[in-house]
């Protein structure tokens, strides 16, 4: 155990205790928005607090008319766009306005000669990203420009979906890396687009939606934050709120990549019953010793490519460092999925891979054709209605 712990610290020493400058332009926008919201009224009626429970927020918006909702979204976009429990379409509207305001602020910073050249360049990059996110037709479910920025986007009709898939990404995820032109499928937007297309191909008649969820502050690089659970704990609270706030009664599957699987593991015990499946890929651990320790009613699935470097990370937890047992070890008890065709740590969402095919089948609840890592039907056993269950 001590040797393994030493390996963790050697990795940290050789990769660096990452210190990345985080721009703070969004902090003042969000702070001002929260201050204004704290005293806001709509036709004499007080609005719920920005951290009100999902049910409280849902009841409030159900009790006002569409015109009142629109006025609140337009006047307080940085708050309404992030209110779990508010109607999805209203959040889309609010966030498009918030993105336009944030873009304008960053453009001004990019020309501010009092800032360093590096900060002006960073502001220009953020302005470009905000403009991209604000393109017509995009469904931005959450947007907070504070720090590195948090964002979530929906693909499909969230209100009508019978099954919702949520992608929970790992380290180095922020508003700038939320989508990429190069290596598109390594970013949350590309992952979500790939999964949504695969789900529609797997079951064309199903009503599904996919959420690219980067609405938590992820660690930057392979540093101390990446090997401890502090950020996962904060992210888990936000993930629990999302799962509770999704509209309708759709069942939910979580697809948790890398450090995102730590977030899913920490959240597992508090997730609502509508979360039926938790799928982890390239996981450093879920801060649990077994599926039983996750204390969840959801099915837990795991996969790892043979070339994934995460296999070399010691799967242990000592003094808060490390994330516990290996989810693909037989002792952990997860349902082991094939990832054939995936390449290395970031290849799980590539079309043509068993990993993406399996994600799509779980996302559409077509479990009969899920391909197990063991080549038999072991991972499908015990799932009601599947061929494996009928012949068990």
Secondary structure, 3 states (H helix, E strand, C coil): CHHHHHHHHHHHHHHCCCCCCCCCHHHHHHHHHHHHHHCCEECCEECCCCCCCHHHHHHHHHCCCHHHHHHHHHHCHHHHCCCCCCCHHHHHHHHHHHHHHHHHHHHHHHCCCCCCHHHHHHHHHHHHHHHHHCCCCCEEEEEECCCCCEEEEEEECCCCCCEEEEEECCCCCCCCCCCCCCCHHHCHHHHHHHHHHHHHHHCCCCCEEEEEEECCCCCCCCCHHHHCCHHHHHHHHHHHHHHHHCCCCCEEEEEEECHHHHHHHHHHHHCCCCEEEEEEECCCCCCECCHHHHCCCCEEEEECCCCCHHHHCCCCCECCECCECCCCCHHHCCEEECCCCCCCCCCCCCCCCHHHHHHHHHHCCCHHHCCECCCCCHHHCCCCCCHHHHCC
